[in-house]
């Protein structure tokens, strides 16, 4: 089962901060227009400097992931970046309302660790200059990061307590998505392998084949397949008597698969040659194509549904912040040409 990619609250925290923190790792090339803002958010704002810097990094990231192929226009990217920066500001304001306080000692520790990674003080000063940062701005950015992590922890606990999944929810999802839970035909097999490289000479191949044939004779004479596998097989499965567990079609190399699926239960194959060497295969069990029982899927479905509900709760939380906020955008996001982004 796969979850779809969503812009969840936690994705927003990580993605937006990753963009805003990127200048702490590499020069953005963007020059700020000091004192300007691009959006008022309640009593706070989104600065032109943060917007320009984030736009440059976002554009580079999109280009590296097929920006042109995705047909993401500059206008759409600008809207997305500004929306996420506004969300970020709203969450920062909420962290303050919730009493999330970052102690100076904790902030000092993070800044000191960052400086240590850079090396000498001169390198730190060069870094600030190249990235158009003051030390105070850098400290503020670290403070914001720590506040967001605090908010994330608080909200995750709060929202998780509101998420509950009933047996009826699980059953309903299972019955509505049966196509996802079809189990293909499978077999359970054990094998004995005597390895030989495909490029080996004829003498080496003959020796390996002679070995597997001698083991075949032991088994035909009544020898225990699992014990013979433990003593002779050159596959890691030897420790388990050659047991490979259940597998479906397409999971093994073709000659091995064809031989395994053609056997009857408890039947041992003739010698089978693959690129790995020579095999003897014993079929242990057959499992016809069927629906995977609900009991086997219950925990996975519960986890999936819990995640879906948690994501919706996160979206509702964020939408609530927006609905109760006074937000004024001071840039025109509908213009294709705008000097707010410096290349």
C-alpha positions in Angstrom: 0.0 0.0 0.0 1.3 3.4 -0.9 0.5 6.8 0.6 0.1 9.7 -1.8 2.5 12.7 -1.6 0.8 15.5 0.3 1.8 19.0 1.5 1.3 18.1 5.1 2.1 20.3 8.0 5.3 18.5 8.7 6.2 18.6 5.0 5.7 22.4 5.1 7.9 22.8 8.2 10.7 20.8 6.7 10.4 22.1 3.1 10.1 25.8 3.9 12.8 25.8 6.5 15.0 23.8 4.1 14.6 26.6 1.6 15.1 29.4 4.1 18.1 27.7 5.7 19.7 27.0 2.4 21.8 30.2 2.5 23.4 28.7 5.6 24.9 26.2 3.2 25.6 27.9 0.0 25.6 31.3 -1.6 22.3 32.2 -3.1 23.4 34.9 -5.4 20.3 37.0 -4.4 20.7 40.6 -3.1 18.1 41.8 -0.7 16.2 45.0 -0.8 16.6 46.0 2.9 13.5 47.1 4.8 11.0 45.8 2.2 8.3 43.3 2.9 6.2 41.2 0.5 3.3 40.2 2.9 1.9 41.4 6.2 0.8 38.5 8.4 -1.2 39.7 11.5 1.4 41.7 13.4 4.3 40.1 11.6 5.5 40.0 8.0 7.5 38.2 5.3 10.5 40.2 4.2 11.6 40.8 0.7 15.0 39.4 1.7 13.5 36.0 2.8 11.3 35.9 -0.3 14.1 36.7 -2.8 16.5 34.3 -1.1 13.9 31.5 -1.0 12.9 32.0 -4.6 16.4 31.6 -5.8 16.9 28.3 -3.9 13.4 27.0 -4.9 14.0 27.7 -8.6 17.3 25.8 -8.4 15.6 22.9 -6.7 12.9 22.7 -9.3 15.4 22.9 -12.2 17.3 20.0 -10.7 14.1 18.0 -10.6 12.8 18.6 -14.1 11.5 22.1 -13.6 10.8 22.7 -17.3 9.3 19.3 -17.8 6.8 19.9 -15.0 5.7 23.1 -16.7 5.9 25.0 -13.4 5.7 28.6 -14.4 7.6 31.4 -12.5 4.2 32.8 -11.4 3.1 29.4 -9.9 6.5 29.0 -8.2 6.3 32.5 -6.7 2.8 31.9 -5.4 3.8 28.6 -3.9 6.9 30.1 -2.2 5.0 33.1 -0.8 2.2 30.9 0.4 4.6 28.7 2.3 6.5 31.6 3.8 3.2 33.1 5.0 2.3 29.7 6.5 5.7 29.6 8.1 5.2 33.0 9.7 1.7 31.9 10.9 3.1 28.9 12.6 5.9 30.9 14.2 3.3 33.2 15.6 1.4 30.3 16.9 4.5 28.8 18.6 4.7 32.0 20.6 1.1 31.9 21.6 1.7 28.3 22.8 4.5 29.5 25.0 7.3 27.7 23.1 10.4 29.5 24.3 13.9 28.9 23.0 16.4 29.3 25.8 19.5 31.5 25.0 21.8 28.6 26.0 20.1 26.3 23.5 20.4 28.8 20.8 24.0 29.6 21.7 24.8 25.9 21.5 23.4 25.6 18.0 25.1 28.6 16.7 28.4 27.5 18.2 28.1 24.1 16.6 27.5 25.7 13.2 30.5 28.0 13.6 32.7 25.0 14.6 31.7 23.3 11.3 32.9 26.3 9.4 36.3 26.4 11.2 38.1 29.6 11.9 36.4 32.9 12.8 37.7 34.4 9.5 35.9 31.7 7.6 32.7 32.4 9.5 32.9 36.1 8.6 33.6 35.3 5.0 30.5 33.1 5.0 28.3 35.8 6.4 29.5 38.3 3.8 29.1 35.9 0.9 25.6 35.0 1.9 24.5 38.6 2.7 23.9 37.7 6.4 24.6 39.5 9.6 25.4 37.3 12.6 22.1 38.6 14.2 20.1 37.4 11.2 21.8 34.1 11.4 20.9 33.7 15.1 17.3 34.7 14.3 17.1 32.0 11.7 18.4 29.4 14.1 15.9 30.6 16.7 13.1 30.2 14.2 14.2 26.7 13.3 14.2 25.7 16.9 10.8 27.2 17.5 9.4 25.3 14.6 10.8 22.0 15.9 9.2 22.8 19.2 5.8 23.5 17.5 6.1 20.3 15.5 6.6 18.2 18.7 3.7 19.9 20.5 1.3 19.7 17.6 2.1 16.1 16.7 1.3 15.0 20.2 -1.9 17.1 20.3 -3.2 16.0 16.9 -2.3 12.3 17.3 -4.5 12.2 20.4 -7.5 13.2 18.2 -6.9 10.4 15.7 -8.8 7.2 16.3 -9.4 4.3 13.9 -12.2 1.8 14.5 -12.5 -1.8 13.4 -15.3 -0.7 11.2 -13.1 1.9 9.5 -10.5 -0.8 8.7 -13.1 -3.2 7.4 -14.7 -0.5 5.2 -11.4 0.4 3.7 -10.5 -3.2 3.1 -13.8 -3.9 1.3 -13.5 -0.7 -0.8 -10.0 -1.4 -2.0 -9.9 -5.2 -2.6 -8.1 -4.8 -5.9 -5.1 -3.5 -3.8 -5.1 -6.6 -1.6 -5.0 -9.4 -4.3 -2.3 -11.8 -3.6 -0.8 -13.5 -6.7 -0.1 -17.2 -7.0 3.0 -18.0 -4.9 5.1 -21.0 -4.1 7.3 -21.9 -1.1 10.5 -23.7 -2.1 13.8 -24.8 -0.8 16.9 -25.3 -2.9 20.4 -26.5 -2.9 22.9 -24.4 -4.9 26.4 -25.4 -6.1 27.8 -22.2 -7.4 29.8 -21.8 -10.7 30.6 -18.6 -12.5 29.1 -18.2 -16.0 32.6 -17.5 -17.3 34.1 -20.6 -15.7 35.8 -23.1 -17.9 34.3 -26.4 -18.8 36.3 -28.3 -16.2 34.9 -26.1 -13.4 31.4 -26.4 -14.7 31.7 -30.2 -14.9 33.0 -30.4 -11.4 30.1 -28.3 -10.1 27.6 -30.4 -12.0 29.1 -33.6 -10.8 28.6 -32.3 -7.2 25.0 -31.4 -7.6 24.2 -34.7 -9.3 25.8 -36.6 -6.4 23.5 -34.7 -4.0 20.6 -35.5 -6.2 21.3 -39.2 -5.9 21.5 -38.8 -2.1 18.1 -37.2 -2.0 16.6 -39.8 -4.4 18.0 -42.6 -2.1 16.0 -41.1 0.8 18.3 -38.4 2.2 16.8 -35.5 4.0 16.7 -32.5 1.7 17.0 -29.8 4.4 20.0 -31.6 6.1 21.7 -32.0 2.7 21.1 -28.4 2.0 22.6 -27.3 5.3 25.7 -29.4 4.7 26.3 -28.6 1.1 24.4 -25.6 -0.4 26.5 -22.6 -1.2 23.6 -20.2 -0.8 23.0 -18.2 2.5 19.6 -20.0 2.7 21.6 -23.2 3.6 21.4 -22.2 7.3 17.7 -22.6 7.0 17.8 -25.9 5.2 17.6 -24.1 1.8 14.3 -22.5 2.7 13.5 -19.5 0.4 10.1 -18.8 1.8 7.2 -17.8 -0.5 7.7 -16.0 -3.8 5.7 -15.1 -6.8 6.4 -15.0 -10.5 9.0 -12.4 -11.5 10.9 -12.6 -8.3 13.4 -15.3 -9.3 15.5 -15.8 -12.4 13.4 -17.4 -15.2 14.8 -21.0 -15.2 14.5 -21.2 -11.4 10.9 -19.8 -11.5 9.8 -22.1 -14.3 11.1 -25.2 -12.5 9.7 -24.2 -9.1 6.2 -23.4 -10.4 6.0 -26.7 -12.4 6.6 -28.9 -9.4 4.1 -30.7 -7.2 4.3 -30.3 -3.4 7.2 -32.3 -1.9 8.6 -33.0 -5.4 12.3 -32.3 -6.1 13.3 -30.9 -9.5 16.0 -32.2 -11.8 19.2 -30.2 -11.9 18.4 -26.6 -12.9 21.1 -24.3 -14.3 21.1 -20.5 -13.8 23.7 -17.8 -14.0 24.4 -18.6 -10.3 25.2 -22.3 -10.8 23.3 -25.5 -10.4 20.2 -26.0 -8.3 18.0 -28.7 -6.9 14.6 -27.3 -5.9 12.0 -28.8 -3.6 8.5 -27.4 -3.6 7.2 -27.1 0.0 3.8 -25.4 -0.5 1.6 -23.8 -3.2 -0.6 -20.7 -2.5 -3.2 -20.0 -5.1 -4.0 -16.4 -6.1 -6.4 -15.0 -3.5 -7.3 -12.0 -1.4 -4.9 -11.3 1.4 -6.9 -12.0 4.6 -8.0 -8.9 6.5 -6.3 -10.2 9.7 -2.9 -10.0 7.9 -3.5 -6.4 6.8 -5.3 -5.0 9.8 -2.2 -3.3 11.4 -1.1 -1.8 8.0 -4.5 -0.5 7.2 -4.8 1.0 10.7 -1.5 2.7 10.3 -2.4 4.0 6.8 -5.7 5.4 7.9 -4.2 7.0 11.0 -1.7 8.8 8.8 -4.4 10.0 6.5 -6.4 11.4 9.4 -3.4 12.9 11.0 -2.5 14.6 7.7 -6.1 16.0 7.4 -5.9 17.2 11.0 -2.6 19.0 10.2 -4.2 20.6 7.1 -7.2 21.7 9.2 -4.9 23.2 11.8 -3.1 25.2 9.1 -6.3 26.3 7.4 -7.6 27.5 10.8 -4.5 29.7 11.2 -5.1 31.2 7.7 -8.8 31.7 8.3 -8.2 33.6 11.5 -5.3 35.7 10.2 -5.1 39.1 8.6 -2.9 38.6 5.5 -2.0 41.3 3.0 0.1 40.5 0.0 2.2 43.4 -1.2 3.5 41.8 -4.5 1.5 41.0 -7.6 1.7 37.2 -8.1 -0.1 37.3 -11.4 2.6 39.1 -13.3 4.9 36.9 -15.3 7.6 39.5 -15.1 8.6 40.7 -11.7 11.8 42.1 -10.3 11.3 40.4 -7.0 13.6 37.5 -8.1 17.2 38.2 -8.9 19.1 35.8 -11.1 
